[in-house]
């Protein structure tokens, strides 16, 4: 059974962060439900964290005792929206849906003064996949979205599919109010949901747009993927790669090339630092690689997977966002 609930009440109502103590933010879909978030790791990564005691906040890695998660570690961040009676069979067919998931019932929880779960069908709207390999110890990064989230931002070969062309509604955009904006970062609507700032039983929908188009080469990859015989006609033809990132300096010095703690290190003095190693905000990330469902509020400037996760890496947390938040 899928359970979307956190040990910390209402934490799954907020977008995942990558820094200790970082305030993250909620996202409300057009159907007036909060997007729910989860982070999952595979067995090698889980075993490494558990055996070190880090999941209990013991012996946490730091700059002098950095983490070195095993090669083959995989982490997945996922964003889900609740499916309601407004989601017809034709709409649901466009989503990867998990039926009867256990989710926090906002109204029941507020009335009871404690977390109360209920069963609901949920649709996958966005996800990240990260994997650590021997030759890419800074991990390989990919982020994906369901194609009906927001209107397309690209043109020509860079244009994403448009839900409007398929007669489907957007999950996070109302075309009747094109001049509406996403709530300003730091406004009451964007404050992290918590026990002291509980969710609303009837939250106001948020108007989301994609401010930077998906790269032309990425859209070419999507079209090749959608044309595959095993994908065409399946639910996965309604999902797209938004961005991918990997280090261009694959062999940082080390006795086993094990990806030890190396912020700011370059392989060749004549080569520039990786963008995640730069301390210059003007060059860090180079492009905006934001997922509209998982990093909704980070679309104003340059932003990338590795640049953000290096915030934890410089503290010895091996690019792991959830490990960076453990205390």
Backbone bond lengths (Angstrom), bond angles and torsions (degrees), N, CA, C in turn:
res aa  C-N    CA-C-N  psi(-1)  N-CA   C-N-CA  omega(-1)  CA-C   N-CA-C  phi
1 X - - - 1.464 - - 1.522 109.61 -
2 X 1.304 115.23 135.86 1.463 120.93 175.69 1.524 109.22 -79.77
3 X 1.327 116.86 128.36 1.462 122.82 176.36 1.518 108.96 -122.22
4 X 1.327 116.43 120.73 1.459 121.74 176.78 1.517 107.99 -109.82
5 X 1.316 116.12 80.21 1.452 122.57 178.17 1.517 107.13 -152.81
6 X 1.334 116.15 151.13 1.457 121.06 -174.07 1.519 110.43 -114.83
7 X 1.338 116.16 157.88 1.460 120.67 173.15 1.526 110.41 -62.56
8 X 1.320 116.66 -31.86 1.461 121.44 174.78 1.521 108.05 -93.30
9 X 1.319 119.12 117.81 1.467 120.66 -174.65 1.517 113.64 -51.74
10 X 1.308 115.40 128.64 1.456 125.73 175.68 1.528 114.09 71.65
11 X 1.324 118.76 5.74 1.469 119.30 -178.80 1.520 111.52 -60.96
12 X 1.339 117.65 -32.38 1.463 120.24 -177.01 1.525 112.22 -74.05
13 X 1.330 118.12 -2.00 1.458 121.90 174.63 1.531 111.09 -82.76
14 X 1.337 117.57 -8.59 1.459 122.26 -175.56 1.520 111.72 -110.89
15 X 1.318 115.98 146.21 1.452 120.50 178.21 1.525 110.14 -65.51
16 X 1.335 117.93 140.49 1.471 120.40 -178.00 1.523 111.48 -61.85
17 X 1.319 115.67 140.60 1.453 121.47 175.87 1.515 110.12 -106.55
18 X 1.321 117.15 174.92 1.466 121.03 -179.37 1.514 112.26 -127.24
19 X 1.337 117.01 9.16 1.459 120.44 -178.70 1.522 109.90 -126.97
20 X 1.329 117.88 145.27 1.457 120.57 177.57 1.522 111.14 -59.99
21 X 1.330 115.71 129.99 1.451 119.93 177.73 1.514 114.49 73.10
22 X 1.319 117.26 7.85 1.460 120.50 -177.65 1.519 110.55 -70.35
23 X 1.320 117.05 133.64 1.454 121.57 175.92 1.518 109.38 -81.01
24 X 1.301 115.94 123.55 1.461 120.05 177.64 1.521 108.59 -108.23
25 X 1.326 116.11 178.49 1.449 118.62 -163.18 1.519 112.29 -136.93
26 X 1.322 117.40 152.34 1.463 120.89 179.71 1.526 112.09 -85.80
27 X 1.318 114.93 164.48 1.458 122.64 175.52 1.526 107.56 -137.64
28 X 1.325 116.08 126.22 1.466 121.43 -177.64 1.521 109.31 -107.96
29 X 1.322 116.52 127.99 1.461 122.20 -179.33 1.526 110.42 -78.26
30 X 1.324 114.93 170.05 1.460 119.85 -179.71 1.527 111.87 -63.62
31 X 1.329 118.75 -23.95 1.458 121.13 179.71 1.528 112.03 -85.11
32 X 1.356 116.09 15.16 1.466 122.79 174.19 1.527 112.38 64.10
33 X 1.310 115.95 36.88 1.460 121.29 173.45 1.524 108.95 -125.22
34 X 1.324 115.44 147.93 1.453 120.64 178.03 1.529 110.50 -74.42
35 X 1.315 115.72 135.86 1.461 120.57 170.02 1.529 107.87 -66.91
36 X 1.340 116.74 138.98 1.463 121.32 -179.50 1.528 108.81 -111.83
37 X 1.335 115.76 145.80 1.459 121.42 -172.62 1.529 111.33 -124.38
38 X 1.314 114.64 150.49 1.465 119.77 174.55 1.521 109.60 -146.87
39 X 1.332 115.36 155.26 1.463 123.14 173.94 1.524 107.26 -125.95
40 X 1.312 116.34 130.17 1.463 121.47 177.93 1.529 109.51 -128.76
41 X 1.326 115.69 147.57 1.463 121.05 177.03 1.517 108.78 -127.70
42 X 1.337 115.31 157.28 1.462 118.72 179.49 1.527 110.37 -83.39
43 X 1.322 115.81 176.99 1.464 120.46 -171.99 1.528 113.66 -62.76
44 X 1.355 119.96 -43.75 1.469 118.14 179.15 1.529 113.05 -58.61
45 X 1.323 116.95 -42.88 1.463 119.03 179.50 1.532 111.12 -68.73
46 X 1.325 115.94 -41.87 1.469 119.91 178.68 1.523 110.87 -59.94
47 X 1.338 117.04 -46.54 1.464 120.65 -178.27 1.524 111.20 -62.29
48 X 1.342 116.62 -38.83 1.467 119.97 179.94 1.520 111.03 -64.92
49 X 1.333 116.48 -42.70 1.464 120.21 -179.97 1.525 110.97 -67.70
50 X 1.351 115.97 -43.43 1.462 119.83 -177.21 1.527 112.01 -68.44
51 X 1.332 117.39 -42.40 1.461 120.29 -177.37 1.520 111.96 -66.87
52 X 1.331 117.05 -27.46 1.466 120.83 178.47 1.522 112.69 -83.43
53 X 1.337 116.26 -9.45 1.456 119.79 -178.31 1.509 114.46 80.98
54 X 1.328 117.08 7.62 1.466 119.75 -175.19 1.521 112.48 -67.79
55 X 1.326 117.67 -31.44 1.459 119.46 -179.50 1.525 111.22 -65.32
56 X 1.323 117.10 -20.09 1.459 121.81 177.04 1.530 112.07 -100.27
57 X 1.327 115.89 8.32 1.449 119.68 179.08 1.514 113.42 74.75
58 X 1.330 117.53 21.93 1.468 121.12 180.00 1.524 110.51 -102.26
59 X 1.333 116.25 141.31 1.465 121.97 173.78 1.521 112.31 51.43
60 X 1.308 115.70 42.68 1.461 119.15 -175.07 1.522 111.09 -61.62
61 X 1.336 117.17 141.84 1.468 120.00 178.94 1.516 111.01 -65.37
62 X 1.333 115.13 150.94 1.452 120.62 176.71 1.523 108.09 -148.05
63 X 1.328 115.79 -168.89 1.461 119.98 -175.30 1.520 112.60 -61.20
64 X 1.333 117.36 -32.85 1.466 120.61 -178.43 1.519 112.68 -90.61
65 X 1.334 116.93 -20.12 1.465 121.39 177.48 1.531 107.77 -132.19
66 X 1.334 117.15 71.84 1.470 120.18 -172.73 1.525 112.84 -72.32
67 X 1.320 113.68 153.87 1.463 120.67 174.30 1.518 109.85 -73.36
68 X 1.303 115.63 149.39 1.461 121.52 172.76 1.523 106.94 -138.84
69 X 1.320 115.57 83.81 1.457 119.77 -179.20 1.527 109.75 -65.45
70 X 1.323 117.37 147.90 1.467 119.58 -173.10 1.520 113.36 -68.62
71 X 1.316 115.10 149.53 1.463 120.50 171.78 1.529 108.46 -58.37
72 X 1.314 116.47 137.38 1.460 121.23 -175.07 1.507 113.44 96.53
73 X 1.339 117.28 -3.47 1.462 120.20 175.60 1.524 109.72 -63.59
74 X 1.321 116.41 137.02 1.459 122.59 179.19 1.519 108.59 -131.10
75 X 1.307 116.83 135.20 1.460 122.57 174.48 1.524 108.67 -127.47
76 X 1.315 115.83 144.22 1.462 122.35 178.58 1.524 108.41 -130.70
77 X 1.318 116.75 129.03 1.461 122.39 169.05 1.521 106.77 -108.23
78 X 1.320 116.85 135.69 1.459 120.03 -177.92 1.518 110.74 -132.91
79 X 1.333 115.67 146.20 1.458 123.69 175.76 1.526 108.03 -118.81
80 X 1.331 116.29 132.53 1.464 122.56 -176.91 1.525 109.58 -127.28
81 X 1.314 116.59 143.66 1.455 118.91 169.78 1.516 109.26 -116.46
82 X 1.330 115.53 145.58 1.455 120.00 -179.73 1.529 109.61 -71.33
83 X 1.322 115.75 136.87 1.451 120.94 175.51 1.524 108.48 -90.35
84 X 1.325 116.87 135.67 1.457 121.83 -177.47 1.533 109.80 -119.57
85 X 1.339 115.29 -177.05 1.467 119.37 179.43 1.523 111.92 -63.25
86 X 1.341 117.07 -20.91 1.464 120.36 178.74 1.521 111.80 -72.12
87 X 1.321 117.11 -17.43 1.460 120.73 179.67 1.533 108.96 -85.53
88 X 1.307 115.03 98.62 1.459 121.76 -178.34 1.527 110.25 -68.92
89 X 1.329 117.58 165.92 1.467 118.99 175.76 1.525 112.91 -53.84
90 X 1.342 117.57 -35.61 1.468 120.17 179.66 1.522 110.92 -66.40
91 X 1.332 117.00 -38.30 1.469 120.45 178.16 1.519 109.91 -70.38
92 X 1.325 116.97 -46.41 1.466 120.73 -178.67 1.517 111.97 -59.95
93 X 1.325 116.75 -30.88 1.466 120.65 -178.38 1.521 111.97 -66.03
94 X 1.326 117.24 -13.78 1.460 121.44 -179.00 1.538 111.61 -91.59
95 X 1.329 118.06 -2.17 1.460 122.67 -176.71 1.523 111.20 -121.04
96 X 1.332 114.64 149.50 1.456 119.42 164.21 1.524 106.08 -76.48
97 X 1.317 117.39 112.73 1.462 122.71 -172.75 1.529 109.80 -112.44
98 X 1.321 115.44 133.83 1.461 122.07 169.72 1.523 107.11 -106.48
99 X 1.315 116.24 121.00 1.456 120.45 -177.63 1.523 110.94 -87.98
100 X 1.329 115.03 147.96 1.473 123.02 174.41 1.524 112.85 55.98
101 X 1.325 116.62 40.51 1.461 119.88 173.64 1.527 109.32 -73.06
102 X 1.331 116.09 151.25 1.460 121.33 175.03 1.528 108.26 -86.62
103 X 1.331 115.98 116.32 1.464 120.85 179.57 1.522 108.90 -130.68
104 X 1.315 116.23 158.65 1.456 120.84 178.72 1.525 109.57 -70.22
105 X 1.328 115.46 126.53 1.460 122.30 176.06 1.531 107.05 -87.89
106 X 1.321 116.85 111.06 1.459 120.35 -172.74 1.523 111.53 -63.20
107 X 1.316 117.68 -51.80 1.464 120.46 -176.39 1.523 111.47 -62.01
108 X 1.326 117.03 -44.88 1.469 120.43 -179.82 1.517 111.48 -65.82
109 X 1.319 117.12 -37.23 1.465 120.57 -179.95 1.520 111.36 -67.46
110 X 1.339 116.90 -42.71 1.458 120.14 179.18 1.522 110.94 -65.29
111 X 1.327 116.74 -38.48 1.467 120.12 -179.81 1.525 111.56 -68.84
112 X 1.347 116.83 -36.96 1.458 120.70 -176.49 1.527 113.06 -85.82
113 X 1.326 117.27 -17.69 1.455 120.27 -176.68 1.514 112.55 73.88
114 X 1.294 117.44 19.29 1.469 123.75 177.31 1.523 107.89 -154.85
115 X 1.305 116.21 167.74 1.464 119.89 -178.74 1.527 110.39 -72.66
116 X 1.313 115.57 126.69 1.461 122.83 176.07 1.524 107.68 -124.20
117 X 1.308 116.52 127.50 1.468 120.77 179.80 1.513 111.69 -98.89
118 X 1.306 115.78 155.75 1.461 123.16 175.48 1.515 107.73 -142.99
119 X 1.310 115.90 163.81 1.457 120.48 179.70 1.530 109.54 -87.90
120 X 1.313 115.01 138.79 1.464 120.78 178.56 1.518 108.85 -153.73
121 X 1.322 116.02 150.66 1.461 120.64 172.44 1.526 108.41 -83.73
122 X 1.317 116.27 138.13 1.464 120.73 -177.53 1.520 109.82 -127.71
123 X 1.334 115.85 143.90 1.461 122.04 179.61 1.508 110.55 -113.61
124 X 1.313 116.59 135.39 1.463 122.22 -179.80 1.528 109.58 -73.72
125 X 1.343 117.27 124.33 1.465 120.74 -179.33 1.523 113.00 -113.62
126 X 1.335 117.99 -19.92 1.456 119.76 179.14 1.513 110.79 -166.65
127 X 1.348 116.35 154.07 1.462 118.86 176.55 1.526 110.26 -163.14
128 X 1.346 113.75 151.32 1.464 123.19 171.51 1.528 107.75 -109.35
129 X 1.328 116.44 147.52 1.466 121.88 169.45 1.518 107.41 -129.76
130 X 1.335 115.83 127.13 1.466 122.06 179.26 1.525 108.38 -125.55
131 X 1.326 117.37 136.92 1.458 121.51 178.03 1.526 109.58 -139.52
132 X 1.330 115.46 136.50 1.453 121.77 178.94 1.517 109.09 -98.01
133 X 1.327 116.67 127.03 1.453 120.96 179.27 1.527 109.74 -121.48
134 X 1.324 115.98 166.99 1.461 120.05 -178.00 1.524 111.35 -59.90
135 X 1.323 116.23 -42.98 1.463 119.85 -176.18 1.523 113.13 -92.21
136 X 1.309 117.22 -3.57 1.455 122.03 174.02 1.529 107.71 -132.17
137 X 1.358 116.73 67.04 1.473 118.67 -178.01 1.523 112.82 -68.00
138 X 1.348 117.40 -11.89 1.459 120.19 172.01 1.528 110.58 -85.23
139 X 1.312 116.96 9.55 1.463 125.97 175.52 1.540 111.78 76.92
140 X 1.317 115.20 159.72 1.458 124.40 170.31 1.521 106.99 -106.28
141 X 1.316 116.34 138.08 1.463 121.05 -169.89 1.529 110.18 -125.65
142 X 1.315 116.56 131.13 1.462 121.86 175.64 1.520 108.99 -140.99
143 X 1.332 115.88 144.24 1.460 120.03 178.38 1.525 109.28 -135.23
144 X 1.335 116.30 141.81 1.454 123.29 -170.83 1.530 109.93 -133.52
145 X 1.341 115.22 155.14 1.470 120.54 175.62 1.525 110.39 -139.72
146 X 1.316 114.79 156.22 1.456 121.27 167.38 1.532 106.69 -74.42
147 X 1.305 117.78 138.80 1.464 121.16 -167.36 1.528 114.04 -72.42
148 X 1.362 117.89 -12.85 1.459 119.79 -177.33 1.521 112.95 -94.42
149 X 1.312 118.67 8.93 1.468 120.28 -175.19 1.521 112.52 -61.16
150 X 1.333 116.44 -53.42 1.466 121.93 -174.73 1.529 108.41 -143.26
151 X 1.331 118.51 165.93 1.463 120.50 177.05 1.526 111.44 -64.54
152 X 1.324 117.90 156.88 1.466 120.76 178.87 1.515 111.65 -67.56
153 X 1.322 114.81 148.08 1.464 120.47 176.91 1.515 111.89 -107.48
154 X 1.327 117.31 -23.07 1.451 120.69 -176.06 1.521 112.44 -85.24
155 X 1.332 115.17 168.23 1.457 122.30 176.01 1.520 108.05 -130.43
156 X 1.307 115.39 159.43 1.460 119.24 177.90 1.512 111.89 61.06
157 X 1.324 116.81 -134.15 1.457 121.15 -178.56 1.520 112.78 -68.48
158 X 1.332 117.62 -14.59 1.465 121.19 179.79 1.527 112.13 -93.40
159 X 1.321 117.36 0.89 1.461 119.43 -175.38 1.524 111.07 -74.70
160 X 1.322 115.23 130.28 1.461 120.62 176.02 1.528 109.84 -80.59
161 X 1.328 117.75 162.48 1.468 119.89 174.21 1.529 110.12 -61.40
162 X 1.319 115.74 150.85 1.461 121.42 -178.32 1.521 108.94 -115.91
163 X 1.330 116.90 122.81 1.467 120.84 178.63 1.515 111.11 -55.41
164 X 1.339 116.92 -33.15 1.459 121.28 -179.43 1.521 111.31 -59.63
165 X 1.330 117.02 -36.65 1.464 120.23 179.79 1.525 111.89 -66.70
166 X 1.336 116.48 -25.62 1.461 121.06 -179.69 1.524 112.01 -96.55
167 X 1.338 116.73 2.07 1.461 120.24 -178.60 1.517 112.61 70.88
168 X 1.339 117.23 23.74 1.459 122.06 -179.32 1.517 109.95 -106.87
169 X 1.331 118.31 150.30 1.467 120.35 177.96 1.520 111.65 -79.89
170 X 1.322 116.27 152.39 1.462 120.56 171.60 1.528 109.10 -75.37
171 X 1.314 116.16 146.93 1.468 119.44 176.88 1.519 112.37 -78.04
172 X 1.366 117.26 -29.08 1.468 119.73 -171.07 1.528 112.69 -133.55
173 X 1.318 117.05 23.66 1.470 119.56 -178.82 1.515 109.18 -149.37
174 X 1.338 115.25 134.72 1.460 121.38 177.69 1.527 108.17 -108.78
175 X 1.326 118.98 108.91 1.468 120.94 -177.46 1.528 113.53 -65.98
176 X 1.327 117.81 -13.68 1.469 120.61 178.19 1.531 111.39 -74.79
177 X 1.338 116.61 -14.54 1.470 120.25 -177.84 1.526 109.38 -131.29
178 X 1.333 116.58 65.63 1.467 119.77 -174.80 1.525 114.03 -64.94
179 X 1.337 116.89 -20.57 1.460 119.68 -178.54 1.528 113.04 -91.69
180 X 1.324 116.73 -0.18 1.460 119.78 177.71 1.517 109.61 -74.24
181 X 1.321 116.18 149.18 1.454 121.57 -178.33 1.519 110.95 -118.71
182 X 1.312 114.60 159.39 1.449 121.38 171.10 1.527 108.53 -63.30
183 X 1.339 118.77 142.49 1.470 119.08 176.55 1.526 111.47 -53.68
184 X 1.308 116.68 142.18 1.457 121.03 -179.05 1.523 110.16 -63.09
185 X 1.322 114.61 139.09 1.457 119.82 177.28 1.524 109.54 -58.56
186 X 1.325 116.60 127.87 1.451 120.93 -177.22 1.515 113.50 96.95
187 X 1.342 117.46 -7.84 1.458 120.86 176.90 1.525 109.50 -73.71
188 X 1.334 118.01 163.51 1.471 119.75 -179.00 1.522 113.50 -54.76
189 X 1.335 117.20 -35.36 1.468 119.68 -178.41 1.522 112.61 -66.95
190 X 1.329 117.23 -24.34 1.464 120.30 -176.64 1.523 112.92 -99.06
191 X 1.313 118.25 0.34 1.460 119.72 178.35 1.523 110.33 -62.49
192 X 1.319 117.87 142.81 1.469 120.15 179.44 1.528 111.05 -56.86
193 X 1.316 115.85 137.57 1.458 121.64 177.31 1.530 108.52 -77.38
194 X 1.314 116.37 134.26 1.460 121.20 -177.38 1.523 108.71 -159.32
195 X 1.319 116.50 -178.58 1.460 120.45 176.72 1.521 110.33 -61.45
196 X 1.328 116.44 -37.54 1.465 119.68 179.89 1.524 112.99 -82.06
197 X 1.318 116.86 -15.47 1.465 122.02 174.99 1.526 107.62 -133.86
198 X 1.351 116.45 70.72 1.464 120.28 -171.40 1.516 112.72 -67.16
199 X 1.325 116.38 158.84 1.474 119.76 178.85 1.515 110.96 -67.36
200 X 1.317 114.54 155.08 1.459 120.84 176.02 1.529 109.01 -85.39
201 X 1.330 118.21 142.03 1.473 119.14 176.31 1.525 112.68 -69.79
202 X 1.323 117.33 -16.36 1.465 121.04 179.12 1.523 108.80 -142.00
203 X 1.344 117.54 71.15 1.463 120.43 -174.43 1.520 112.34 -70.88
204 X 1.313 115.05 153.39 1.461 121.39 178.18 1.524 109.31 -75.53
205 X 1.341 118.05 129.70 1.479 119.60 178.10 1.521 111.70 -60.75
206 X 1.318 115.92 151.03 1.462 121.44 179.67 1.521 110.30 -106.92
207 X 1.307 115.69 143.99 1.458 122.90 -178.89 1.524 108.92 -98.47
208 X 1.324 117.17 110.69 1.464 121.95 -174.95 1.524 109.53 -115.58
209 X 1.313 116.55 138.69 1.456 122.04 171.75 1.523 108.62 -129.62
210 X 1.322 115.71 160.65 1.462 120.96 173.03 1.527 107.31 -93.42
211 X 1.318 116.44 118.77 1.465 119.90 -173.71 1.522 112.83 -88.31
212 X 1.324 117.47 -21.01 1.462 121.02 178.33 1.529 108.14 -123.28
213 X 1.331 118.65 127.11 1.472 120.00 -179.41 1.522 111.84 -66.55
214 X 1.298 115.24 153.32 1.455 121.21 174.47 1.525 108.49 -69.25
215 X 1.323 116.73 143.41 1.459 121.17 -174.90 1.532 110.95 -62.01
216 X 1.313 116.14 144.69 1.468 121.57 -178.53 1.526 111.80 -56.54
217 X 1.327 117.61 -42.30 1.469 120.01 -179.16 1.524 111.36 -66.35
218 X 1.324 116.79 -32.43 1.466 120.38 177.74 1.520 110.42 -68.88
219 X 1.315 116.95 -40.89 1.460 119.42 178.09 1.521 111.09 -67.28
220 X 1.330 118.05 -32.35 1.464 120.18 175.01 1.530 109.73 -64.13
221 X 1.329 116.97 -39.03 1.453 121.02 176.50 1.529 110.85 -63.70
222 X 1.326 116.53 -41.06 1.465 119.81 178.09 1.524 111.71 -61.38
223 X 1.320 116.38 -44.48 1.470 118.84 -178.37 1.526 110.99 -64.43
224 X 1.331 116.90 -36.93 1.467 119.88 176.38 1.528 110.45 -65.11
225 X 1.325 116.45 -38.99 1.464 121.62 179.24 1.525 110.81 -66.20
226 X 1.325 117.11 -46.70 1.468 120.54 -178.89 1.528 112.41 -62.62
227 X 1.323 116.66 -25.25 1.469 120.28 -177.66 1.524 112.68 -81.68
228 X 1.312 118.62 -11.39 1.465 121.20 -179.22 1.521 110.46 -63.05
229 X 1.311 116.31 142.61 1.468 120.12 -176.28 1.525 112.36 -61.57
230 X 1.325 118.14 -32.73 1.456 120.13 -179.87 1.516 113.79 -79.68
231 X 1.327 116.98 -10.72 1.460 121.83 -178.27 1.526 111.24 -105.42
232 X 1.334 115.72 -42.05 1.465 120.07 -178.63 1.528 110.00 -57.77
233 X 1.323 116.53 125.39 1.452 121.02 -179.17 1.517 114.25 89.29
234 X 1.332 117.48 -5.04 1.463 120.96 178.14 1.523 109.90 -99.97
235 X 1.319 116.94 172.77 1.456 120.84 179.85 1.524 111.02 -63.15
236 X 1.351 117.38 -25.57 1.465 120.17 -174.38 1.523 113.24 -75.57
237 X 1.326 118.33 -7.89 1.463 118.42 173.17 1.527 111.09 -75.55
238 X 1.324 116.97 -3.09 1.457 121.79 176.51 1.528 111.85 -105.42
239 X 1.332 116.56 18.04 1.463 121.46 176.47 1.522 108.33 -126.03
240 X 1.327 116.14 148.38 1.465 119.75 -177.01 1.529 110.95 -138.35
241 X 1.321 114.06 148.82 1.451 121.45 169.95 1.528 107.78 -72.22
242 X 1.326 116.88 128.47 1.457 121.90 178.58 1.525 110.94 -95.56
243 X 1.318 116.32 -39.78 1.460 120.21 -179.70 1.516 109.30 -164.24
244 X 1.316 115.94 154.22 1.462 122.04 172.41 1.523 107.52 -139.37
245 X 1.327 115.44 152.17 1.459 120.13 -175.79 1.525 108.84 -150.80
246 X 1.318 114.82 144.54 1.460 120.58 177.35 1.517 108.33 -154.00
247 X 1.339 118.00 156.72 1.465 119.73 179.07 1.514 111.12 -71.04
248 X 1.317 116.59 143.25 1.456 120.39 177.45 1.518 112.02 -93.13
249 X 1.330 117.14 -9.67 1.464 122.13 174.19 1.525 106.76 -107.79
250 X 1.334 117.38 90.61 1.458 119.56 -167.02 1.517 116.09 -79.76
251 X 1.323 118.34 -13.99 1.464 119.24 -172.56 1.524 112.20 -123.12
252 X 1.322 118.18 71.53 1.466 118.47 177.38 1.519 110.14 -64.51
253 X 1.342 118.56 145.74 1.461 120.57 -177.60 1.524 111.81 -56.80
254 X 1.310 116.02 141.11 1.457 122.08 178.60 1.505 108.56 170.13
255 X 1.322 118.09 147.53 1.471 120.18 -174.97 1.518 113.75 -60.51
256 X 1.332 116.99 -34.72 1.471 119.81 177.69 1.519 111.99 -117.36
257 X 1.335 116.36 12.92 1.467 119.86 -174.55 1.526 109.58 50.59
258 X 1.329 115.56 46.61 1.452 120.73 -170.74 1.520 113.86 -93.75
259 X 1.330 116.94 6.17 1.459 118.39 176.62 1.504 113.13 72.03
260 X 1.325 117.58 37.69 1.452 120.29 177.51 1.514 111.48 -64.46
261 X 1.307 116.09 -174.88 1.458 121.88 -174.61 1.521 110.10 -69.58
262 X 1.337 118.01 114.66 1.460 119.28 -176.34 1.531 112.64 -145.68
263 X 1.314 119.30 48.53 1.478 117.51 178.94 1.518 111.19 -64.03
264 X 1.318 115.46 138.31 1.455 120.35 175.98 1.509 115.00 80.12
265 X 1.326 117.23 -2.12 1.464 119.99 -175.63 1.528 109.98 -82.94
266 X 1.320 117.41 140.42 1.457 121.53 173.86 1.515 109.29 -118.87
267 X 1.315 116.06 148.97 1.450 120.98 -178.90 1.514 111.08 -75.42
268 X 1.298 116.70 -38.40 1.455 122.52 -176.81 1.528 108.00 -129.56
269 X 1.326 116.40 129.89 1.465 119.27 -178.43 1.519 112.46 -60.18
270 X 1.321 116.15 -25.59 1.459 120.01 -178.07 1.524 112.18 -85.00
271 X 1.339 116.66 -5.34 1.455 120.04 179.69 1.524 109.74 -102.85
272 X 1.324 117.59 144.59 1.463 119.36 177.85 1.525 110.73 -70.45
273 X 1.297 115.41 161.66 1.457 120.15 175.87 1.521 110.06 -63.74
274 X 1.328 115.54 156.04 1.464 119.37 168.73 1.527 107.57 -60.80
275 X 1.352 116.31 153.09 1.461 117.67 -177.54 1.524 111.85 -63.27
276 X 1.336 118.28 -27.86 1.456 119.25 179.36 1.527 111.58 -73.65
277 X 1.344 117.63 -18.35 1.455 120.93 -179.05 1.524 112.40 -89.15
278 X 1.305 116.96 -13.76 1.459 120.63 -175.56 1.525 110.50 -72.05
279 X 1.314 115.74 144.65 1.462 121.07 174.56 1.522 111.53 -101.34
280 X 1.312 116.77 2.83 1.460 121.61 -179.66 1.526 109.14 -91.41
281 X 1.342 118.71 111.88 1.466 119.78 -178.24 1.518 113.25 -58.52
282 X 1.334 117.20 -25.16 1.468 120.02 -177.59 1.523 111.59 -71.56
283 X 1.342 117.20 -24.86 1.464 119.62 -177.80 1.512 112.60 -110.45
284 X 1.319 116.85 -16.10 1.461 119.22 -175.65 1.521 110.21 -66.33
285 X 1.321 116.53 123.12 1.448 121.26 178.78 1.512 113.60 91.13
286 X 1.343 117.84 -34.48 1.458 123.61 178.41 1.529 112.96 62.99
287 X 1.308 118.55 -45.88 1.450 121.56 -179.11 1.519 109.46 -127.65
288 X 1.317 115.93 167.68 1.453 120.15 175.60 1.526 107.90 -97.46
289 X 1.320 116.46 113.34 1.464 122.03 -175.97 1.528 110.79 -111.83
290 X 1.320 116.10 40.87 1.454 121.32 -169.58 1.525 111.94 -84.02
291 X 1.331 114.86 141.40 1.459 123.89 171.03 1.531 106.94 -93.15
292 X 1.341 117.98 126.17 1.466 119.71 -172.83 1.521 112.91 -67.77
293 X 1.333 118.71 -17.65 1.463 120.35 -179.55 1.519 113.08 -96.71
294 X 1.325 117.55 -19.31 1.460 120.93 -175.21 1.524 113.20 -113.37
295 X 1.320 117.32 -21.28 1.471 121.98 178.09 1.520 109.66 -136.64
296 X 1.318 115.06 47.80 1.462 121.71 -172.83 1.516 112.99 -52.60
297 X 1.332 116.49 -36.24 1.458 120.91 -170.61 1.529 113.04 -96.80
298 X 1.329 117.64 12.51 1.465 120.87 -177.22 1.520 111.87 -112.39
299 X 1.325 117.40 30.68 1.460 120.49 -174.26 1.524 114.21 -98.45
300 X 1.303 118.19 9.24 1.464 119.59 -174.86 1.522 113.87 -82.75
301 X 1.323 118.17 -24.44 1.458 119.45 -176.94 1.509 111.15 -150.92
302 X 1.328 115.29 -162.38 1.461 119.83 -179.86 1.527 109.81 -63.63
303 X 1.315 115.68 134.76 1.461 120.47 -179.93 1.520 107.94 -158.69
304 X 1.326 116.44 137.93 1.455 119.72 178.39 1.514 109.96 -146.78
305 X 1.324 115.20 161.99 1.467 121.65 -178.65 1.529 110.77 -57.58
306 X 1.324 116.09 -53.45 1.454 120.64 -173.85 1.518 112.07 -68.92
307 X 1.332 116.69 -35.85 1.459 119.33 179.30 1.526 110.71 -64.35
308 X 1.345 116.53 -42.83 1.461 119.47 -179.90 1.527 111.15 -67.63
309 X 1.325 116.27 -45.35 1.463 119.16 -176.01 1.527 112.31 -73.35
310 X 1.325 117.00 -16.32 1.452 118.08 174.89 1.527 111.80 -68.84
311 X 1.330 116.97 -16.11 1.462 120.17 173.65 1.521 109.81 -58.23
312 X 1.348 115.88 -39.73 1.460 119.59 175.97 1.511 112.07 -79.40
313 X 1.338 117.05 -33.58 1.457 120.02 -178.04 1.521 112.25 -63.21
314 X 1.320 117.95 -37.50 1.461 119.78 -179.74 1.527 111.45 -67.79
315 X 1.333 116.99 -12.70 1.457 121.10 174.71 1.531 111.46 -100.07
316 X 1.344 115.36 11.15 1.451 119.49 177.43 1.507 114.96 85.10
317 X 1.340 118.26 21.05 1.468 120.79 -174.40 1.527 113.69 -103.39
318 X 1.329 117.89 15.99 1.463 122.79 171.87 1.528 113.34 52.00
319 X 1.328 116.43 46.04 1.473 122.45 174.66 1.531 113.73 64.61
320 X 1.323 118.16 4.14 1.465 121.28 -175.59 1.513 110.05 -83.07
321 X 1.337 116.91 116.81 1.448 120.13 -178.97 1.516 112.67 -67.47
322 X 1.333 117.52 -45.87 1.466 118.72 -177.24 1.528 110.20 -70.49
323 X 1.339 117.97 -32.41 1.456 120.44 177.68 1.526 110.70 -69.09
324 X 1.342 116.16 -32.79 1.461 120.23 178.51 1.521 111.33 -63.49
325 X 1.351 117.26 -27.08 1.454 120.81 -176.63 1.522 112.95 -90.57
326 X 1.337 118.22 -7.74 1.468 119.99 -179.05 1.524 109.05 -72.64
327 X 1.327 115.40 138.84 1.468 120.93 178.22 1.528 109.33 -121.21
